[in-house]
Amino acid sequence: MNNTLIKGLGLLETLSRADQPMGVTELANRLEIGKSTVHRLLQALVEQGYVRRNEASGSYAASIKLWELGSAVLSNLDLRHASQSWMAWLLESSRETVHLSVLDGNEVVYVHKLDSPEPVRAYSSIGGRAPAYCVATGKAMLAFEPMAQLKSLSRHLHAYSPRTLTVPAEFLREMERIREQGYAVNRGEWRESVGGVAAPVRDPGGMVIAAIGVSGPIERLRPARLKTLSADLIRAADGITAALRGDAPQQPSAGQLKTAGMKEKG
């Protein structure tokens, strides 16, 4: 039993450090154990939610459940703690709903949010989910997934609104654009009346682990305003990344918080 546990933990560690999903044969070779053993362990881990299987390619990847466990160990979601003040800064600056999201397969999970004070605003809930390719935070994370995974996803895009990207070539160009500019935009692609902009957050090793975004009614988030907000989102995402590295304060300065609400008026 102990030997099986050790092999299972080794399998989880290998998948969690991999930069792309891995197949049974590749895992067996890497861990130097039999393919039948690897397959049996993977089945158990999938059933328990620690590993997810890509049905199209038959490959495996670590699931968000590992992030949840690690976050609980690190003072109950260290990511959320590092993001709190930057989310408050964005709320003051934009007066729109601010989201912190992580990726779970092809969906985003909202791990924290601050609601807009406006009577008409984007509605969501902590723990809620959305199709990643339709919302800004999801697109900001998807763009940095392996190309093989993006190509597979591009063949299974479902339209949630008339603005959803469903043509594979257009979706892949959008992913490339996001990688180049460092932020993603939702143009009413999930809910036609709601738009948003988001930027990716990286862990100390440089991997994208989350995204921070602003969402609101499409009437208030016109292209020019989205462009302005994108600079704030990149700044906030970089601040959170720096806080996670431990080489910068976890909070914007008092002066930044004080002037945030006046910026758009100026």
N, C-alpha and C positions, 0 to 999 in steps of 0.2 A: 504494500500500500504506500509506504514511504517513497519507494522508487517511482511509482506511478505519479505521486504528487510532485516529486522533483521534476519529472519529465513534463508534466502539465505546466508547472511554473516556468520552466525553460521555454516552452512553446509560447506562453503568454508574453514573456520578456522579448523573445525574438520578434513576434508580431508587433508589439508595441514600439519597437525601435525601427521597424522596417519603413522605408519611404514609399512603399506601394504594397498592395495585397500580394500574398504568396500562395503558391499551390502546394498540394500534399507532397509531391516529389521533392520540390525545392526545400520544404521544411524538413523532410526526412534526411536529406543530404546535409543540410546545415546542422541539424542536431545529432546526426549519426545514430538515428534510431529507425526501426522498420516503418514502412509506409502504413501498414495495417494499424500499428500502434498510434501513429500520428493521426490517422483518420478517426480512430476510436476516441482519442482525446479531443479532437476538434468537434466531433459530434456532441460530446458532453459539454464542452465550453460554449457551443452555439446554443444548446438547450438552456444553459444557465445565463445566457445573455452577455458573456464576456467576449465572445468572438462573433463576427457577422460574416455570412457567406455571400459572395457575389454570384447570383444564380446564372448570370450570363457567361462568366468566365470560369466558374468553379473554384475561384481563389478565395482566400480568407484574410480578414483584417481584424485587429483589435477593435472592440466597440467602445462606446462612450462610457460604459460601466466602469472601465478601468480608471477613466478620468474622474468619475464620481467618487470612487474609493480613494484615489490619490488626493483629491481635493479635500475630502473629509479629514484625512490625516493632516494635511497642511492647514491647520487652524480653520477648518470648516469653510472650504471654498476660498482659498487665498486669491484666486483670480477675481472673484467678486469683490473682495476687500480692496484689492489694488485698483479696481475700476470705479469704486464708489464716488470718489471726489471728482474724477474726470467726467463721470456721467452727470453729476450735479452741475459741473461747469457747462456741459453741453446743453443741459436743460435750461439754465439761465440764459445762455447765448441764443438758443433757437426757439425756446418756448414750445418745442415739439416733443413727442414721446421718445425716450431714449431706451434702446435695447442693448443688452449684452447677450450674445448667442454663442452656442457651440454646435458643432456638426455631428449628427448621428445618422450615418448612412447618407441618404439623399434628402434628409430633413434637417431643419434647424430646430434646436430646443432653446427657448428663452429662459436663461438662468437668472436674469435680473432685469428690471425695467423701472423707469421713473416716468410717471404719467405727465403729459402736457397739462398746463393749467387752463388751456383753452377749452371752451365748452364743446367745440367740435374737434375731435382728435382721433388718432389711430388707437383702436382698442386691441388688447392682447392680454395674455396672462402668463405669469411665471410658471414654467413647466409646460406651456403650450408649444405646439409644433406648427411648422409651415413647410411647404415644399421649398427646398433650398434654392432651386434654380429660378424661383419666382420672387424672392425677396432680397433686399440689398445685403443684409448680413450673411445670408446663405451664399449668394454669389461671390461675396468677398472672400469666403473660405473655399468654396468649390474651385475657384480659379487656380488655386495652388495645389490641387489634388493631381495625382499622376495622369498623364495624357490618355493612357489606355482607359482609365476610369471615366474620364470626361467623354471620350468617344463612345463608350458604352452607354452612358447616360443620355447622350445626345440622340440616341435612337429610340428613347422611351420618354419623350417630353409630351406632357399632357397640357392642353390649354385650359387655364383657370379663368382667363379673361381674354378679350380680343387682343390684348397687348402682350400676352405670354409668348416668349420665344420658343417656337416649336420646330423650326427648321435647323437641322444639325449644323450646317455650315455657319449659320448666323449665330448660333449658340457658342460654337467654338471660337468664332471671331470675338464675341463678347468676352469670353474668358481671357483671351489674349490681351484685349484692351484693358481689362481690369488689372492684369499682371503688370502691364506697362505703366498705368497711371496711378496705381496704388489704392484705388477705391472703386466701389461698385454702386450702381444706381438702379433703383426699382422704379419703373415708369408706369406703375399701375398694372403690373404683370401677374399679381395674385388677386388682389381686390382692385378693380379698375379705378376706384375712387381714392386709393391710398398709394402714396409714393414714398420713397426713402433713399438714403445714401448711407454707406457704411465703409469701414476700413478694417483690415485684418489685424489681429493681435497675435504676436509671436511669443513663444516660450524662450527661456534663456539660450536654448540651442538653435534658435532661428526658425523653428517650425511653427506654422500657423495653427493656433489652438482655439481661437475664438474670433469674434468680430464685434465691433461696437457700431451702432447705427442710430440714425434719427429717422422717424417715420411720422407722416402727417397727411392731411388731405391734399390731394394732387393740386387743388387750386392754390394752395399756399406754397407748394414745393415746385415752383416753375424752374426750368433749366438754369436760369441765372442764379437763383437762390441755391439750388443744389450744388452748383459749382463753388459758391462761397462756402457753403457748409462742408464741402468735401475737404477743404484745407483744415477746418476745425476737427473733423473726424480723424484725419491722418495724424494731426498733432496729438489728439487724445489717445489714439491707438499706440503711437510711439511712446507716450507717457506711461501707459499701462505696461507696455513691454519693458521699458526701463525699470519700472517699479518691481516687476517680477524678477528682473536680473539683480535687483538690490543695489543698483548703482545710481539711483536718483530718488528724490523724494516721491512719495506715493500720492502727493496732493499738489494741485496747482497752487500757486501762491495766492495769498489773500488779495493782492492787487488784481490778479487774473480773474478771480471770482467776482470781485467788485465791479470790474469793467465789462464783464461778459454780457450782461443784459443790455448795456448801452451800445454795443458794437454795431448791431444791425441798424440802429437808428442813425448812427454816424455815417 
